[in-house]
């Protein structure tokens, strides 16, 4: 839990390090239990959905169905299936895909994840660059036409869905101007990733801009900013050296969940630009009732979110000396 410093209770570097170490240890201890709850809920909820992995097979005989169920351990009671799955997962084996029978879940994730990570890293970089810059400018030019323009574009970026932004960018830059490819993934070449990355980054950039503006306005009203100005520091030094460090705190809090969301939540973008990423695999596995692949991606997504949240809190505590871990 994060808590502000009391003015008369400064922490020594050693005590701060020990508090941080204790906090990290507690979070690492709790993380497996959080993932266990997530996996347990996912395991039983997907079994409650109508249909099964073989319901779409044409004229499948009872003998063939029984053979499939025995192969994927579906012929046992659901509780036995659950503990068998936990045992395999603890050994790093996520099992066979129930729809793509020639591949394991580990193979599918290993092939699709790098593409989603690459797209997510590009989109996150763009979102931070655009959002932080727009937020700082809007805060410095508060209540000016620049501020209203930046925040208006931010609201527009949040409001417009990616399934509308993507085709519009394709129409402009690929069809009309013919300066970028319209779709497909060609071995990670940068020009094939520009439009998908920009499409995916816009909603996150808009949120970052609004958070950055709010954080900067709060920081610019603090006593230490007035003290820095009284000492004769230039506006650029006050903003970049003092206000920026405090103003970026809301953005850091947002980055943790955003990293997981922007990396794994790109299904629509992957569909529009025909990118074979993990987001598409996840939704298709849910539609096809591929229990093994659904649970494998849930574990991966959950691990991303837990790890990113821990790292976010650590970075926030290291950047802001007013925060301590307790």
C-alpha positions as CSV (number, residue, x, y, z in Angstrom):
1,X,0.0,0.0,0.0
2,X,1.3,3.5,-0.9
3,X,1.2,6.3,1.6
4,X,2.5,9.9,1.7
5,X,5.4,11.0,3.9
6,X,4.6,12.9,7.0
7,X,6.6,16.1,7.1
8,X,8.3,15.2,10.3
9,X,8.9,11.6,9.5
10,X,11.6,11.3,6.9
11,X,12.9,7.9,6.0
12,X,16.6,7.1,5.9
13,X,17.9,5.5,2.8
14,X,18.3,2.2,4.6
15,X,14.9,2.2,6.1
16,X,13.4,3.1,2.7
17,X,15.3,0.2,1.1
18,X,14.0,-2.2,3.7
19,X,10.4,-1.0,3.3
20,X,10.7,-1.4,-0.4
21,X,12.2,-4.9,-0.1
22,X,9.5,-5.9,2.3
23,X,6.8,-4.6,0.0
24,X,8.3,-6.4,-3.0
25,X,8.5,-9.7,-1.0
26,X,4.8,-9.4,0.0
27,X,3.7,-8.7,-3.6
28,X,5.7,-11.7,-4.9
29,X,4.2,-13.9,-2.2
30,X,0.7,-12.8,-3.1
31,X,1.2,-13.0,-6.9
32,X,0.8,-16.8,-7.2
33,X,-2.4,-16.8,-5.2
34,X,-3.9,-14.0,-7.4
35,X,-3.0,-16.1,-10.5
36,X,-4.4,-19.2,-8.9
37,X,-7.8,-17.5,-8.3
38,X,-7.8,-16.2,-11.9
39,X,-6.9,-19.6,-13.4
40,X,-9.5,-21.4,-11.2
41,X,-12.3,-19.0,-12.2
42,X,-11.3,-19.2,-15.8
43,X,-11.1,-23.0,-15.7
44,X,-14.6,-23.6,-14.4
45,X,-16.3,-20.7,-16.2
46,X,-15.2,-21.8,-19.7
47,X,-16.6,-25.3,-18.9
48,X,-20.0,-23.8,-18.1
49,X,-20.2,-22.2,-21.6
50,X,-22.4,-24.2,-24.0
51,X,-20.7,-26.5,-26.4
52,X,-17.3,-28.2,-26.3
53,X,-14.1,-28.4,-28.4
54,X,-15.6,-31.1,-30.6
55,X,-19.2,-29.7,-31.1
56,X,-18.5,-28.4,-34.5
57,X,-17.0,-31.6,-35.9
58,X,-19.1,-33.0,-38.7
59,X,-20.8,-36.2,-37.9
60,X,-18.4,-37.2,-35.2
61,X,-19.1,-40.7,-34.0
62,X,-19.3,-41.6,-30.3
63,X,-16.2,-43.7,-30.5
64,X,-14.2,-40.9,-32.0
65,X,-15.5,-38.4,-29.5
66,X,-14.6,-40.8,-26.6
67,X,-11.1,-41.1,-28.1
68,X,-10.7,-37.3,-28.3
69,X,-12.0,-36.8,-24.7
70,X,-9.5,-39.4,-23.4
71,X,-6.6,-37.8,-25.3
72,X,-7.3,-34.4,-23.7
73,X,-8.3,-35.7,-20.3
74,X,-11.9,-34.7,-20.7
75,X,-13.3,-38.1,-19.8
76,X,-12.5,-37.6,-16.1
77,X,-14.5,-35.7,-13.4
78,X,-14.0,-31.9,-13.7
79,X,-12.3,-31.7,-10.3
80,X,-9.7,-34.3,-11.5
81,X,-9.3,-32.4,-14.7
82,X,-8.6,-29.2,-12.7
83,X,-5.9,-30.7,-10.5
84,X,-4.4,-32.4,-13.5
85,X,-4.2,-29.0,-15.3
86,X,-2.6,-27.4,-12.2
87,X,0.0,-30.1,-12.1
88,X,0.9,-29.7,-15.8
89,X,1.0,-25.9,-15.5
90,X,3.4,-26.1,-12.5
91,X,5.7,-28.1,-14.8
92,X,5.5,-25.5,-17.5
93,X,3.3,-27.6,-19.8
94,X,0.1,-26.0,-21.0
95,X,-1.1,-29.0,-22.9
96,X,-2.2,-29.7,-26.5
97,X,-4.4,-27.3,-28.4
98,X,-7.8,-28.9,-28.9
99,X,-8.5,-27.3,-32.3
100,X,-5.0,-27.1,-33.8
101,X,-4.1,-30.7,-33.0
102,X,-0.6,-30.6,-34.5
103,X,0.6,-27.9,-32.0
104,X,0.9,-27.5,-28.3
105,X,-0.3,-24.4,-26.5
106,X,3.3,-23.5,-25.7
107,X,4.1,-23.6,-29.5
108,X,1.2,-21.4,-30.4
109,X,2.0,-18.8,-27.7
110,X,5.7,-18.9,-28.7
111,X,4.8,-18.1,-32.3
112,X,2.2,-15.4,-31.7
113,X,3.5,-13.6,-28.6
114,X,6.6,-12.0,-30.2
115,X,4.4,-10.4,-32.8
116,X,2.1,-8.9,-30.2
117,X,5.0,-7.8,-28.1
118,X,6.6,-6.1,-31.0
119,X,3.4,-4.3,-31.9
120,X,2.7,-3.4,-28.3
121,X,6.2,-2.0,-27.7
122,X,5.9,0.3,-30.8
123,X,2.4,1.4,-29.7
124,X,3.4,2.0,-26.1
125,X,6.4,4.1,-27.3
126,X,4.2,6.2,-29.5
127,X,1.6,6.6,-26.8
128,X,4.1,7.8,-24.3
129,X,5.8,10.2,-26.7
130,X,2.5,11.7,-27.9
131,X,0.6,11.6,-24.6
132,X,3.4,13.0,-22.3
133,X,4.3,15.8,-24.7
134,X,0.6,16.8,-25.3
135,X,-0.1,16.7,-21.5
136,X,2.9,18.9,-20.6
137,X,2.1,21.4,-23.3
138,X,-1.6,21.6,-22.3
139,X,-0.7,22.1,-18.6
140,X,1.9,24.8,-19.3
141,X,-0.6,26.6,-21.6
142,X,-3.5,26.0,-19.3
143,X,-6.9,27.5,-20.5
144,X,-5.4,28.6,-23.7
145,X,-6.4,27.6,-27.2
146,X,-3.4,25.1,-27.2
147,X,-4.8,23.5,-24.0
148,X,-8.3,23.2,-25.4
149,X,-7.0,21.8,-28.7
150,X,-4.8,19.1,-27.0
151,X,-7.6,18.0,-24.6
152,X,-10.2,18.1,-27.4
153,X,-8.0,15.8,-29.5
154,X,-7.5,13.6,-26.4
155,X,-11.3,13.2,-25.9
156,X,-11.6,12.4,-29.6
157,X,-8.9,9.8,-29.3
158,X,-10.7,8.1,-26.4
159,X,-14.1,8.3,-28.1
160,X,-13.1,6.9,-31.5
161,X,-12.9,3.1,-31.6
162,X,-9.9,1.4,-33.1
163,X,-12.1,-0.4,-35.7
164,X,-12.9,3.0,-37.1
165,X,-9.4,4.6,-36.8
166,X,-7.7,1.6,-38.5
167,X,-9.7,1.6,-41.7
168,X,-9.5,5.4,-41.9
169,X,-5.7,5.3,-41.7
170,X,-5.6,2.5,-44.3
171,X,-7.8,4.6,-46.6
172,X,-5.6,7.7,-46.2
173,X,-2.0,6.4,-46.1
174,X,-2.3,3.1,-48.0
175,X,-5.1,3.6,-50.6
176,X,-4.9,7.3,-51.4
177,X,-1.3,8.3,-50.6
178,X,0.2,4.8,-51.1
179,X,3.1,5.5,-48.8
180,X,2.5,2.6,-46.3
181,X,1.3,-1.1,-46.7
182,X,-2.4,-1.6,-46.1
183,X,-2.0,-4.8,-44.1
184,X,-0.1,-8.1,-43.6
185,X,2.9,-8.9,-41.5
186,X,6.2,-9.1,-43.4
187,X,8.7,-10.3,-40.9
188,X,8.4,-7.3,-38.6
189,X,9.5,-4.7,-41.2
190,X,8.8,-1.2,-39.7
191,X,6.7,0.1,-42.6
192,X,4.2,-2.8,-42.1
193,X,3.8,-1.9,-38.4
194,X,3.4,1.9,-38.6
195,X,-0.3,2.0,-39.1
196,X,-1.2,-0.9,-36.6
197,X,1.1,0.7,-34.0
198,X,-0.4,4.2,-34.5
199,X,-3.9,2.8,-34.4
200,X,-3.3,0.9,-31.2
201,X,-1.5,3.8,-29.5
202,X,-4.1,6.5,-30.0
203,X,-6.5,5.6,-27.2
204,X,-3.7,5.1,-24.8
205,X,-2.0,8.4,-25.9
206,X,-5.2,10.2,-25.3
207,X,-5.5,8.9,-21.7
208,X,-1.9,9.6,-21.0
209,X,-2.3,13.2,-22.2
210,X,-5.2,13.8,-19.8
211,X,-3.4,12.1,-16.9
212,X,-0.2,14.0,-17.6
213,X,-2.0,17.4,-17.8
214,X,-3.7,16.7,-14.4
215,X,-0.5,15.6,-12.8
216,X,1.5,18.6,-14.1
217,X,-1.2,21.0,-12.9
218,X,-1.0,19.5,-9.5
219,X,2.8,19.6,-9.5
220,X,2.9,23.2,-10.7
221,X,0.8,24.3,-7.7
222,X,3.1,22.7,-5.1
223,X,5.3,24.8,-2.7
224,X,8.6,23.4,-4.1
225,X,7.7,24.7,-7.5
226,X,7.2,28.2,-6.1
227,X,10.4,27.9,-4.2
228,X,12.3,26.9,-7.4
229,X,10.8,29.9,-9.3
230,X,11.8,32.2,-6.4
231,X,15.4,31.1,-6.7
232,X,15.4,32.4,-10.2
233,X,15.3,29.2,-12.2
234,X,14.0,29.4,-15.7
235,X,10.6,28.1,-16.6
236,X,12.1,25.3,-18.7
237,X,14.2,24.1,-15.8
238,X,11.3,24.3,-13.4
239,X,9.1,22.3,-15.7
240,X,11.6,19.7,-16.9
241,X,13.7,19.3,-13.7
242,X,11.0,19.6,-10.9
243,X,7.4,19.6,-12.1
244,X,7.8,16.8,-14.6
245,X,9.0,14.4,-11.9
246,X,5.9,15.0,-9.9
247,X,3.5,15.3,-12.8
248,X,4.4,12.0,-14.3
249,X,3.1,10.1,-11.2
250,X,-0.5,9.5,-12.6
251,X,1.0,8.3,-15.9
252,X,3.2,5.8,-14.1
253,X,0.2,4.4,-12.2
254,X,-1.6,3.9,-15.5
255,X,1.4,2.4,-17.3
256,X,1.3,-1.0,-15.5
257,X,-2.2,-2.1,-16.7
258,X,-1.6,-0.3,-20.0
259,X,1.5,-2.4,-20.8
260,X,-0.5,-5.6,-20.4
261,X,-3.5,-4.2,-22.2
262,X,-1.6,-2.7,-25.1
263,X,0.5,-5.9,-25.6
264,X,-2.3,-8.5,-25.3
265,X,-5.5,-6.5,-26.1
266,X,-4.8,-5.8,-29.7
267,X,-7.4,-8.2,-31.2
268,X,-9.2,-5.6,-33.3
269,X,-6.0,-4.1,-34.7
270,X,-4.6,-7.5,-35.5
271,X,-7.8,-8.4,-37.3
272,X,-7.9,-5.2,-39.3
273,X,-4.2,-5.4,-40.4
274,X,-4.1,-9.2,-40.6
275,X,-1.4,-9.6,-38.0
276,X,-1.0,-13.1,-36.5
277,X,-0.7,-12.0,-32.9
278,X,-1.8,-13.5,-29.6
279,X,-4.9,-11.4,-29.2
280,X,-6.4,-13.0,-32.3
281,X,-5.5,-16.5,-31.0
282,X,-7.1,-15.8,-27.7
283,X,-10.5,-14.8,-29.1
284,X,-10.5,-17.6,-31.7
285,X,-9.7,-20.1,-29.0
286,X,-12.6,-18.9,-26.9
287,X,-15.0,-19.1,-29.8
288,X,-13.7,-22.7,-30.6
289,X,-13.8,-23.8,-26.9
290,X,-10.1,-24.6,-27.0
291,X,-9.9,-25.0,-23.3
292,X,-6.1,-25.4,-23.2
293,X,-5.3,-22.4,-25.3
294,X,-7.8,-20.2,-23.5
295,X,-6.3,-21.1,-20.1
296,X,-2.8,-20.7,-21.4
297,X,-3.4,-17.2,-22.6
298,X,-5.3,-16.3,-19.4
299,X,-2.2,-17.4,-17.4
300,X,0.0,-15.3,-19.6
301,X,-2.2,-12.2,-19.5
302,X,-2.7,-12.5,-15.7
303,X,1.1,-12.8,-15.2
304,X,1.6,-9.7,-17.4
305,X,-0.8,-7.7,-15.3
306,X,0.6,-8.8,-11.9
307,X,4.2,-8.2,-12.9
308,X,3.5,-4.8,-14.5
309,X,1.6,-3.6,-11.5
310,X,4.4,-4.6,-9.2
311,X,7.0,-2.9,-11.3
312,X,4.8,0.2,-11.6
313,X,4.5,0.6,-7.8
314,X,8.3,0.1,-7.4
315,X,9.1,2.7,-10.0
316,X,6.6,5.1,-8.5
317,X,8.2,4.8,-5.1
318,X,11.7,5.3,-6.5
319,X,10.8,8.4,-8.5
320,X,8.6,10.2,-5.9
321,X,10.4,10.7,-2.5
322,X,7.1,11.5,-0.8
323,X,6.0,7.9,-1.2
324,X,7.0,5.0,0.9
325,X,6.0,1.3,1.0
326,X,4.4,0.1,4.2
